[in-house]
Amino acid sequence: MTVMNLPSHQLAMTVLMTPDTANFSGNVHGGTILKLLDQVAYACASRYSGCYVVTMSVDQVTFRQPVHVGELVHFFASVNYTGKTSMEVGIKVVAENNRTREVRNVNGCYFTMVALDLNGIPVAVPKFHPSTPDEHRWHAAAQARKQMRLELERRAAKLAAASAM
């Protein structure tokens, strides 16, 4: 058996949505998708870095359409950017109806994962070098998201300090 020939910074995973994943309205529970997203982000980031990784943050989880029981859900992940010890993993989620072959883009998000050594201390990750036009675009967008997160943290700290007075 051969594994898909994806570069080390990319990962694809497909999961069949079974009845045990359903919520009260009969669609796949959002929490099920979130758990799978975290697993995909972990697998992509740990494969790329060769390290144990943990989730630091999740940005812009967007549930565009419901996922139905019986559909195949395809997760396409890519390391978009690396810092010193962290990586942004972008994930696109596509649902596929097995009978009709209809494919829908149902979700997307960005995970920031941090690499750790065996003692739980953050460790440096290999620098990511985008090579395709899409990767260059994703890399630039990841840098912009990082700057927005830092600015948001700065503003939140400023508000917290002002409200403590």
Buried (B, 14 or more C-beta within 10 A) or exposed (E): EEEEEBEEBBBBBEBEBEEEBBEEEEBBBBEBBBEBBBEBBBBBBBBBBEBBBBBBEBBEBEBEEBBBBEBBBBBBBBBBBBBEBBBBBBBBBBBBEEEEEEEBEBBBBBBBBBBBEEEEEBBEBBEBEBEEEEBEEBBEBBBEBBEEBEEEEEEEEEEEEEEEE
